[in-house]
């Protein structure tokens, strides 16, 4: 689904700069994200991807530039501010407790409450029913809501985290290298989950260094290199080889290839 012709951007990052003392981590990066779109942010290590998403999600304040959310200028002081607005981040290293049930992990920090004789208690029945329903929507068949998260595959745990974020109101979902440590089948599960979430109208920012994974679900592709944007292309406008070449440094590799006699 490409919603660009039907919607305004939900997030606009305009000329974002981020300095850490004399180090310039981002040097005027502009990226916009639309509802129902998977916008892939690619780049090698040190390209500025992590700094960029931390700026979008309220971890860092930009040194210069402007962040607009739903058309309004935003100044996120903390990640909680970004989450309250509807920007959620699922990190590569998931904040889950392996020995705790899927249901308890799903509702960690957002526990439903029911009152018995005026005393608030954790509403386990509601939590369990909701967890099972949300997991079924994502194609994950649990043995039961009490199943320990640690017994799930890496891809299934990623799906739990993604589903949890969407259930609690994420309008923009930032996924930080969700497939980097997964096998083929687990990666397929995560990519399928991204596709389902996108079709629900959620804007997805997919951070990856894997061109094949990006092309499997991406609608647009922005490549960062040394804190700058090398370009943005839509699906169908760029080949896998061209995208890989942009990520790998393009001209720099060509120069190196010439210097080494065509061996690169």
C-alpha positions as a Markdown table, in Angstrom:
| # | Residue | x | y | z |
|---|---|---|---|---|
| 1 | Unk | 0.0 | 0.0 | 0.0 |
| 2 | Unk | 1.4 | 3.4 | -1.0 |
| 3 | Unk | -0.6 | 6.1 | 0.7 |
| 4 | Unk | 1.4 | 9.1 | -0.4 |
| 5 | Unk | -1.2 | 10.3 | -2.9 |
| 6 | Unk | -4.0 | 10.0 | -0.3 |
| 7 | Unk | -2.4 | 11.4 | 2.9 |
| 8 | Unk | -0.1 | 14.0 | 4.2 |
| 9 | Unk | 3.0 | 12.8 | 5.9 |
| 10 | Unk | 2.5 | 11.8 | 9.5 |
| 11 | Unk | 6.2 | 12.5 | 10.4 |
| 12 | Unk | 8.4 | 15.0 | 8.7 |
| 13 | Unk | 12.1 | 15.3 | 9.7 |
| 14 | Unk | 13.3 | 18.6 | 8.1 |
| 15 | Unk | 17.0 | 19.3 | 7.7 |
| 16 | Unk | 17.9 | 17.5 | 10.9 |
| 17 | Unk | 21.4 | 18.1 | 12.3 |
| 18 | Unk | 22.8 | 16.4 | 15.4 |
| 19 | Unk | 26.1 | 17.4 | 16.9 |
| 20 | Unk | 28.0 | 15.6 | 19.7 |
| 21 | Unk | 30.6 | 18.2 | 20.5 |
| 22 | Unk | 32.8 | 18.5 | 17.4 |
| 23 | Unk | 31.3 | 15.3 | 15.9 |
| 24 | Unk | 28.5 | 15.9 | 13.4 |
| 25 | Unk | 26.4 | 12.7 | 13.4 |
| 26 | Unk | 23.6 | 14.1 | 11.2 |
| 27 | Unk | 24.2 | 16.8 | 8.7 |
| 28 | Unk | 20.9 | 18.1 | 7.4 |
| 29 | Unk | 18.9 | 14.9 | 6.9 |
| 30 | Unk | 15.3 | 15.2 | 5.6 |
| 31 | Unk | 12.9 | 12.2 | 5.6 |
| 32 | Unk | 9.1 | 12.0 | 5.6 |
| 33 | Unk | 6.9 | 9.1 | 6.5 |
| 34 | Unk | 3.3 | 8.4 | 5.4 |
| 35 | Unk | 0.5 | 6.4 | 7.0 |
| 36 | Unk | 0.3 | 2.9 | 5.6 |
| 37 | Unk | 3.8 | 3.1 | 4.2 |
| 38 | Unk | 7.0 | 1.1 | 5.0 |
| 39 | Unk | 9.9 | 3.6 | 4.6 |
| 40 | Unk | 13.2 | 1.7 | 4.8 |
| 41 | Unk | 16.2 | 3.6 | 6.1 |
| 42 | Unk | 19.4 | 1.9 | 5.0 |
| 43 | Unk | 23.1 | 2.5 | 5.5 |
| 44 | Unk | 26.3 | 0.8 | 6.7 |
| 45 | Unk | 27.5 | 1.0 | 10.2 |
| 46 | Unk | 28.2 | 4.6 | 11.2 |
| 47 | Unk | 25.9 | 6.0 | 8.6 |
| 48 | Unk | 23.8 | 7.8 | 11.2 |
| 49 | Unk | 20.7 | 5.5 | 11.2 |
| 50 | Unk | 20.7 | 5.0 | 15.0 |
| 51 | Unk | 21.2 | 8.7 | 15.7 |
| 52 | Unk | 18.4 | 9.6 | 13.3 |
| 53 | Unk | 15.8 | 7.2 | 14.9 |
| 54 | Unk | 16.8 | 8.3 | 18.3 |
| 55 | Unk | 16.1 | 11.9 | 17.3 |
| 56 | Unk | 12.8 | 10.9 | 15.8 |
| 57 | Unk | 11.8 | 9.0 | 18.9 |
| 58 | Unk | 12.8 | 11.6 | 21.5 |
| 59 | Unk | 16.0 | 10.1 | 22.8 |
| 60 | Unk | 18.1 | 13.0 | 21.3 |
| 61 | Unk | 17.1 | 16.6 | 20.6 |
| 62 | Unk | 18.2 | 17.8 | 17.2 |
| 63 | Unk | 20.9 | 20.4 | 17.2 |
| 64 | Unk | 19.2 | 22.0 | 14.2 |
| 65 | Unk | 16.1 | 21.2 | 12.1 |
| 66 | Unk | 12.5 | 20.6 | 12.7 |
| 67 | Unk | 10.3 | 17.6 | 13.5 |
| 68 | Unk | 6.6 | 17.7 | 12.4 |
| 69 | Unk | 4.1 | 15.2 | 13.6 |
| 70 | Unk | 0.7 | 15.2 | 11.9 |
| 71 | Unk | 1.6 | 18.6 | 10.5 |
| 72 | Unk | 2.5 | 20.2 | 13.9 |
| 73 | Unk | 6.0 | 21.1 | 15.1 |
| 74 | Unk | 7.1 | 18.8 | 17.9 |
| 75 | Unk | 9.8 | 19.1 | 20.5 |
| 76 | Unk | 10.0 | 15.7 | 22.2 |
| 77 | Unk | 11.8 | 16.1 | 25.5 |
| 78 | Unk | 11.8 | 12.4 | 26.2 |
| 79 | Unk | 11.0 | 9.1 | 24.5 |
| 80 | Unk | 7.8 | 9.0 | 26.6 |
| 81 | Unk | 6.7 | 12.2 | 24.9 |
| 82 | Unk | 7.2 | 10.6 | 21.5 |
| 83 | Unk | 5.3 | 7.4 | 22.6 |
| 84 | Unk | 2.4 | 9.5 | 23.9 |
| 85 | Unk | 2.2 | 11.2 | 20.5 |
| 86 | Unk | 2.1 | 7.7 | 18.8 |
| 87 | Unk | 5.8 | 7.0 | 17.9 |
| 88 | Unk | 6.9 | 3.6 | 19.2 |
| 89 | Unk | 10.3 | 2.0 | 18.7 |
| 90 | Unk | 10.9 | -1.8 | 18.7 |
| 91 | Unk | 14.6 | -2.3 | 19.3 |
| 92 | Unk | 16.8 | -5.2 | 18.1 |
| 93 | Unk | 17.3 | -6.2 | 21.7 |
| 94 | Unk | 13.7 | -6.6 | 23.0 |
| 95 | Unk | 12.7 | -5.4 | 26.4 |
| 96 | Unk | 11.0 | -8.7 | 27.4 |
| 97 | Unk | 11.4 | -11.1 | 30.4 |
| 98 | Unk | 12.0 | -14.6 | 28.9 |
| 99 | Unk | 10.6 | -16.5 | 31.9 |
| 100 | Unk | 7.4 | -14.4 | 32.0 |
| 101 | Unk | 4.3 | -15.3 | 30.0 |
| 102 | Unk | 3.5 | -13.8 | 26.6 |
| 103 | Unk | 0.4 | -12.2 | 28.2 |
| 104 | Unk | 2.3 | -10.5 | 31.0 |
| 105 | Unk | 5.0 | -9.3 | 28.6 |
| 106 | Unk | 2.4 | -8.0 | 26.2 |
| 107 | Unk | 0.8 | -5.9 | 28.9 |
| 108 | Unk | 4.0 | -5.0 | 30.8 |
| 109 | Unk | 3.6 | -1.3 | 31.9 |
| 110 | Unk | 0.0 | -1.2 | 30.6 |
| 111 | Unk | -1.7 | -3.7 | 32.9 |
| 112 | Unk | -5.5 | -3.8 | 32.7 |
| 113 | Unk | -7.2 | -3.5 | 36.0 |
| 114 | Unk | -10.5 | -4.7 | 37.4 |
| 115 | Unk | -11.8 | -3.9 | 40.9 |
| 116 | Unk | -13.0 | -6.5 | 43.3 |
| 117 | Unk | -14.7 | -5.1 | 46.4 |
| 118 | Unk | -13.2 | -1.8 | 45.4 |
| 119 | Unk | -9.7 | -3.1 | 45.3 |
| 120 | Unk | -7.8 | -3.0 | 42.0 |
| 121 | Unk | -6.4 | -6.2 | 40.6 |
| 122 | Unk | -4.6 | -7.2 | 37.4 |
| 123 | Unk | -7.4 | -8.3 | 35.0 |
| 124 | Unk | -5.7 | -11.5 | 33.9 |
| 125 | Unk | -8.7 | -12.8 | 31.9 |
| 126 | Unk | -8.8 | -9.6 | 29.7 |
| 127 | Unk | -5.1 | -9.7 | 29.3 |
| 128 | Unk | -5.1 | -13.3 | 28.2 |
| 129 | Unk | -8.0 | -13.0 | 25.8 |
| 130 | Unk | -6.5 | -9.9 | 24.2 |
| 131 | Unk | -3.1 | -11.4 | 23.9 |
| 132 | Unk | -4.4 | -14.6 | 22.2 |
| 133 | Unk | -6.5 | -12.5 | 19.8 |
| 134 | Unk | -3.7 | -10.1 | 18.8 |
| 135 | Unk | -1.3 | -13.0 | 18.3 |
| 136 | Unk | -3.8 | -14.8 | 16.1 |
| 137 | Unk | -4.1 | -11.7 | 14.0 |
| 138 | Unk | -0.4 | -11.8 | 13.4 |
| 139 | Unk | -0.3 | -15.5 | 12.5 |
| 140 | Unk | 1.3 | -16.6 | 15.8 |
| 141 | Unk | -0.5 | -19.6 | 17.3 |
| 142 | Unk | 0.4 | -19.8 | 21.0 |
| 143 | Unk | 0.0 | -22.9 | 23.1 |
| 144 | Unk | -1.7 | -20.5 | 25.5 |
| 145 | Unk | -1.3 | -17.0 | 27.0 |
| 146 | Unk | 0.8 | -18.5 | 29.8 |
| 147 | Unk | 3.5 | -19.7 | 27.4 |
| 148 | Unk | 6.8 | -18.2 | 28.3 |
| 149 | Unk | 8.2 | -15.6 | 25.9 |
| 150 | Unk | 11.6 | -17.4 | 26.1 |
| 151 | Unk | 10.1 | -20.4 | 24.3 |
| 152 | Unk | 9.2 | -18.4 | 21.3 |
| 153 | Unk | 11.5 | -18.0 | 18.3 |
| 154 | Unk | 13.3 | -14.7 | 17.7 |
| 155 | Unk | 10.9 | -13.8 | 14.9 |
| 156 | Unk | 7.9 | -14.6 | 17.1 |
| 157 | Unk | 9.2 | -12.4 | 19.9 |
| 158 | Unk | 9.7 | -9.6 | 17.4 |
| 159 | Unk | 6.1 | -10.1 | 16.3 |
| 160 | Unk | 4.9 | -9.9 | 20.0 |
| 161 | Unk | 6.8 | -6.6 | 20.4 |
| 162 | Unk | 5.4 | -5.1 | 17.1 |
| 163 | Unk | 1.8 | -6.2 | 17.9 |
| 164 | Unk | 2.1 | -4.8 | 21.4 |
| 165 | Unk | 3.2 | -1.4 | 20.1 |
| 166 | Unk | 0.4 | -1.3 | 17.6 |
| 167 | Unk | -2.2 | -2.4 | 20.1 |
| 168 | Unk | -1.3 | 0.4 | 22.5 |
| 169 | Unk | -1.7 | 3.1 | 19.8 |
| 170 | Unk | 1.4 | 3.4 | 17.7 |
| 171 | Unk | 0.8 | 5.5 | 14.6 |
| 172 | Unk | 4.5 | 5.4 | 13.7 |
| 173 | Unk | 6.4 | 2.2 | 14.3 |
| 174 | Unk | 10.2 | 2.4 | 14.2 |
| 175 | Unk | 11.8 | -1.1 | 13.8 |
| 176 | Unk | 15.6 | -1.1 | 14.6 |
| 177 | Unk | 17.2 | -4.0 | 12.6 |
| 178 | Unk | 14.5 | -6.5 | 13.5 |
| 179 | Unk | 15.8 | -9.2 | 11.1 |
| 180 | Unk | 19.5 | -8.8 | 11.7 |
| 181 | Unk | 20.0 | -11.9 | 13.9 |
| 182 | Unk | 17.2 | -14.1 | 12.5 |
| 183 | Unk | 17.2 | -17.1 | 10.3 |
| 184 | Unk | 15.3 | -17.3 | 7.0 |
| 185 | Unk | 12.0 | -18.6 | 8.4 |
| 186 | Unk | 12.0 | -16.2 | 11.4 |
| 187 | Unk | 12.8 | -13.3 | 9.1 |
| 188 | Unk | 9.9 | -14.2 | 6.9 |
| 189 | Unk | 7.6 | -14.1 | 9.9 |
| 190 | Unk | 8.8 | -10.6 | 10.8 |
| 191 | Unk | 8.5 | -9.3 | 7.2 |
| 192 | Unk | 4.9 | -10.7 | 7.1 |
| 193 | Unk | 4.1 | -8.9 | 10.3 |
| 194 | Unk | 5.5 | -5.6 | 8.9 |
| 195 | Unk | 3.2 | -6.0 | 5.9 |
| 196 | Unk | 0.2 | -6.7 | 8.1 |
| 197 | Unk | 0.9 | -3.6 | 10.3 |
| 198 | Unk | 1.4 | -1.4 | 7.2 |
| 199 | Unk | -2.0 | -2.5 | 5.8 |
| 200 | Unk | -3.6 | -1.4 | 9.0 |
| 201 | Unk | -2.5 | 2.1 | 8.2 |
| 202 | Unk | 0.5 | 2.3 | 10.6 |
| 203 | Unk | 3.6 | 4.1 | 9.2 |
| 204 | Unk | 6.6 | 1.9 | 9.5 |
| 205 | Unk | 10.2 | 3.1 | 9.6 |
| 206 | Unk | 12.3 | -0.1 | 8.9 |
| 207 | Unk | 16.0 | 0.3 | 9.8 |
| 208 | Unk | 18.1 | -2.3 | 8.1 |
| 209 | Unk | 21.4 | -2.9 | 6.3 |
| 210 | Unk | 19.9 | -5.8 | 4.3 |
| 211 | Unk | 18.8 | -4.8 | 0.9 |
| 212 | Unk | 16.8 | -7.9 | 0.2 |
| 213 | Unk | 14.7 | -7.5 | 3.4 |
| 214 | Unk | 14.1 | -3.9 | 2.6 |
| 215 | Unk | 12.9 | -4.6 | -0.9 |
| 216 | Unk | 10.6 | -7.4 | 0.3 |
| 217 | Unk | 8.3 | -4.9 | 2.2 |
| 218 | Unk | 9.5 | -1.4 | 1.5 |
| 219 | Unk | 7.5 | 1.3 | -0.3 |
| 220 | Unk | 10.3 | 3.9 | -0.2 |
| 221 | Unk | 14.0 | 3.6 | 0.5 |
| 222 | Unk | 16.3 | 6.3 | 1.9 |
| 223 | Unk | 20.1 | 5.7 | 2.1 |
| 224 | Unk | 22.2 | 7.4 | 4.7 |
| 225 | Unk | 26.0 | 7.7 | 4.5 |
| 226 | Unk | 28.1 | 9.5 | 7.1 |
| 227 | Unk | 25.2 | 11.5 | 8.4 |
| 228 | Unk | 23.9 | 12.6 | 5.1 |
| 229 | Unk | 21.1 | 11.4 | 2.8 |
| 230 | Unk | 22.3 | 9.9 | -0.5 |
| 231 | Unk | 18.8 | 9.8 | -1.9 |
| 232 | Unk | 15.3 | 8.4 | -1.6 |
| 233 | Unk | 13.7 | 6.2 | -4.2 |
| 234 | Unk | 10.3 | 4.6 | -4.5 |
| 235 | Unk | 9.6 | 0.9 | -5.1 |
| 236 | Unk | 10.2 | 0.2 | -8.8 |
| 237 | Unk | 12.5 | 3.2 | -9.3 |
| 238 | Unk | 15.7 | 1.4 | -8.1 |
| 239 | Unk | 17.2 | -2.0 | -8.6 |
| 240 | Unk | 18.7 | -4.1 | -5.9 |
| 241 | Unk | 22.1 | -3.6 | -7.3 |
| 242 | Unk | 21.7 | 0.2 | -7.4 |
| 243 | Unk | 20.4 | 0.2 | -3.8 |
| 244 | Unk | 23.3 | -2.0 | -2.7 |
| 245 | Unk | 25.8 | 0.2 | -4.6 |
| 246 | Unk | 24.4 | 3.4 | -2.8 |
| 247 | Unk | 24.8 | 1.7 | 0.6 |
| 248 | Unk | 28.3 | 0.4 | -0.2 |
| 249 | Unk | 29.6 | 3.8 | -1.1 |
| 250 | Unk | 29.2 | 3.7 | -4.9 |
| 251 | Unk | 31.9 | 6.0 | -6.2 |
| 252 | Unk | 34.3 | 5.1 | -3.4 |
| 253 | Unk | 34.0 | 1.4 | -4.3 |
| 254 | Unk | 34.5 | 2.2 | -8.0 |
| 255 | Unk | 37.7 | 4.1 | -7.2 |
| 256 | Unk | 39.0 | 1.3 | -5.0 |
| 257 | Unk | 38.2 | -1.2 | -7.8 |
| 258 | Unk | 40.2 | 0.8 | -10.3 |
| 259 | Unk | 43.1 | 1.1 | -7.8 |
| 260 | Unk | 43.2 | -2.6 | -7.2 |
| 261 | Unk | 42.9 | -3.5 | -10.8 |
| 262 | Unk | 39.3 | -4.6 | -10.9 |
| 263 | Unk | 39.4 | -7.0 | -8.1 |
| 264 | Unk | 36.7 | -5.5 | -5.9 |
